[in-house]
Each structure stands twice: as C-alpha cells, then as structure tokens.
Amino acid sequence: MDNVDQYDLKLQLLLEQMWGEGYLSPGGQTATQDLLQGIDLNDKTVLDIGCGAGGITASLVQDFGATKVTGIDVEAAVCQRAQQIVEQRGLQEQISIMHVAPGPISLPDAHFDIVFSKDAILHITDKQALARDAFRLLKPGGWFVASDWLVHRNPPGPAMQAYLKLEDLDFDMATPEDYQYALEQAGFNHITMQDRNSWYTPVAKHELERLQGDEREAFLQVVSLDYLNHSIATWQAMITALEAGEHCPHHFRGQKAI
Ligand SMILES: C[S@@+](CC[C@H](N)C(=O)[O-])C[C@H]1O[C@@H](n2cnc3c(N)ncnc32)[C@H](O)[C@@H]1O
C-alpha cells in the first residue's frame, strides 16, 4: 500500500472536471444505468471494486437504491476523496470505503448481492483470480456486473500501444476471450459480454472537443498547460485506438447459481 498513487490529485482533478464529482471513468450516471440494465439494486448489498473517488459508489446508493455499499480501492488519495464525498453527502451509514492491498479481497464469503466494478479491473493482472474472488464474495443468485477497458488482442495493436505509452498508467488489459474464460472458470452462469466501442468512440471525441474548446479554460483552472496538452495528446491517441477497434471497452456480467 506504499506505492505512489497513479490517480494523484492532478489526474483526479482533470478526470472529475471531465466526468463529474467523484467520477474517474466516462459516461456519468447514464453509463452506470446502461451497465446496471435489468439489475435491481434496491435493498441490495454491493461491493464496488476499484471505487476510485467515490462518485459512482455514492450514486449506487443515491440513484440506484442500494442499501449498503462497500467501496474498495488500492490507492490512498482516491479513498480519501471517496470518504470526503460520502461524508459531504451524509452517506456514512450506507457506504464504507476501504483502502486495501492489491490481491485477494479480504472480505467474507457469500456476503454481497452484487459485485460491481467500473473501469478498474484493467489494473488487475490476474483476471481469473479476480473472477474467482467475485464469485466467492457473492451470495447464491448474485450478479457480478462490471465495465472495463479491453484490448482486441494481446499484444495490443500499434494504435493501442501508442495510446498506452502516453497514458502511462499500469493498465494490464485483457481480451474479451480472456474475460469470458475467467468468468467461466470461476463458475458464473448467464455470462454476457457487450462491446462498448461504438458507444465510447463518439463520447471520447466529444471529451476531446471539451479539452480543446469552450471548456479549455475550466480545465486550466485545475491543471497546468503542459498537463492539459499531454492529456489532449493522450485523448487523440486513445481515439485512434478506438477507431482502429483496438480499444474495446466492454460491459460484462455473470450470475452465481442459486
Ligand atoms: C479508472 S479508475 C475508476 C474508479 C471508479 N470505479 C470510477 O469509475 O470512477 C480505476 C480505479 O481502480 C483502482 N485500482 C487499481 N488497482 C486496483 C485493485 N487491485 N483493486 C481495487 N482497485 C484498484 C485505482 O486505484 C483507481 O481508483
């Protein structure tokens, strides 16, 4: 847990300016709604793996009716930000934020109705171990519901490699086949994988327009000009990878048998 935070204050400020208070991934509440389609969180206990700055964790309670959410993350700064949001919104009774070590999740078996994750598993190398942990943590009948950033093949194509070099985070991205296999091996039923490339490509282009256009000054209020210019170059490279079909964000889910 002594690692240097990758989602440091500068990156948090840029991403929250882009995606909203406590959001470190795209799409805001609408993306969460798409991800949770057909899953009812009312009266449910939820684990949010890689909760980041807590915007989505709070939304699971405030907008989607979850009764109790445990948000876990490996970085101290985002956990502090998530805790701040929980307290500002008076959600201490419903949400626990835990700063954890990477690796097996030390929480009890069959404890959660839903294991949720939004764009965090790309940081976790062993997808099979993660899927087994999600399965273990779920109550019978519970769902593992996640969004993540995937590659169309490994090693990634040239456009994706150029993007990853600029992004410079410890992304360890797997293919849809890797995820499908990890979910099957863990024992999940009713597995579905949904490619979100066609959703994110136009959204990412709009994000780039915001960085370069009307909102440029607002971004410069939170990060330096150098940082903004680097972010613009990163977004351009990401869009090239999206257009080449090498970057394929997915929604996926699987159910633990009753
Ligand atoms: C792109 S952010 C997404 C945060 C949040 N889910 C959201 O959508 O706003 C990815 C998060 O995953 C966290 N993370 C990285 N490795 C992790 C691990 N092994 N277990 C849990 N979280 C991890 C990072 O610290 C970061 O906060």
PDBQT file of the ligand as one rigid body, heavy atoms in Angstrom, charges set to zero:
ROOT
HETATM    1  C1  LIG A 301     -10.286   4.456 -13.761  1.00  0.00    +0.000 C 
HETATM    2  S1  LIG A 301     -10.387   4.413 -12.022  1.00  0.00    +0.000 S 
HETATM    3  C2  LIG A 301     -12.125   4.068 -11.847  1.00  0.00    +0.000 C 
HETATM    4  C3  LIG A 301     -12.659   4.482 -10.488  1.00  0.00    +0.000 C 
HETATM    5  C4  LIG A 301     -14.174   4.358 -10.330  1.00  0.00    +0.000 C 
HETATM    6  N1  LIG A 301     -14.625   2.994 -10.453  1.00  0.00    +0.000 N 
HETATM    7  C5  LIG A 301     -14.870   5.210 -11.345  1.00  0.00    +0.000 C 
HETATM    8  O1  LIG A 301     -15.370   4.652 -12.333  1.00  0.00    +0.000 OA
HETATM    9  O2  LIG A 301     -14.905   6.427 -11.165  1.00  0.00    +0.000 OA
HETATM   10  C6  LIG A 301      -9.636   2.859 -11.583  1.00  0.00    +0.000 C 
HETATM   11  C7  LIG A 301      -9.505   2.623 -10.088  1.00  0.00    +0.000 C 
HETATM   12  O3  LIG A 301      -9.063   1.286  -9.843  1.00  0.00    +0.000 OA
HETATM   13  C8  LIG A 301      -8.234   1.307  -8.709  1.00  0.00    +0.000 C 
HETATM   14  N2  LIG A 301      -7.455   0.071  -8.620  1.00  0.00    +0.000 N 
HETATM   15  C9  LIG A 301      -6.285  -0.247  -9.215  1.00  0.00    +0.000 A 
HETATM   16  N3  LIG A 301      -5.889  -1.485  -8.866  1.00  0.00    +0.000 NA
HETATM   17  C10 LIG A 301      -6.836  -1.986  -8.045  1.00  0.00    +0.000 A 
HETATM   18  C11 LIG A 301      -7.004  -3.228  -7.331  1.00  0.00    +0.000 A 
HETATM   19  N4  LIG A 301      -6.108  -4.223  -7.403  1.00  0.00    +0.000 N 
HETATM   20  N5  LIG A 301      -8.096  -3.385  -6.553  1.00  0.00    +0.000 NA
HETATM   21  C12 LIG A 301      -9.004  -2.385  -6.451  1.00  0.00    +0.000 A 
HETATM   22  N6  LIG A 301      -8.899  -1.182  -7.097  1.00  0.00    +0.000 NA
HETATM   23  C13 LIG A 301      -7.829  -0.996  -7.868  1.00  0.00    +0.000 A 
HETATM   24  C14 LIG A 301      -7.412   2.569  -8.917  1.00  0.00    +0.000 C 
HETATM   25  O4  LIG A 301      -6.776   2.978  -7.738  1.00  0.00    +0.000 OA
HETATM   26  C15 LIG A 301      -8.489   3.530  -9.407  1.00  0.00    +0.000 C 
HETATM   27  O5  LIG A 301      -9.086   4.215  -8.341  1.00  0.00    +0.000 OA
ENDROOT
TORSDOF 0
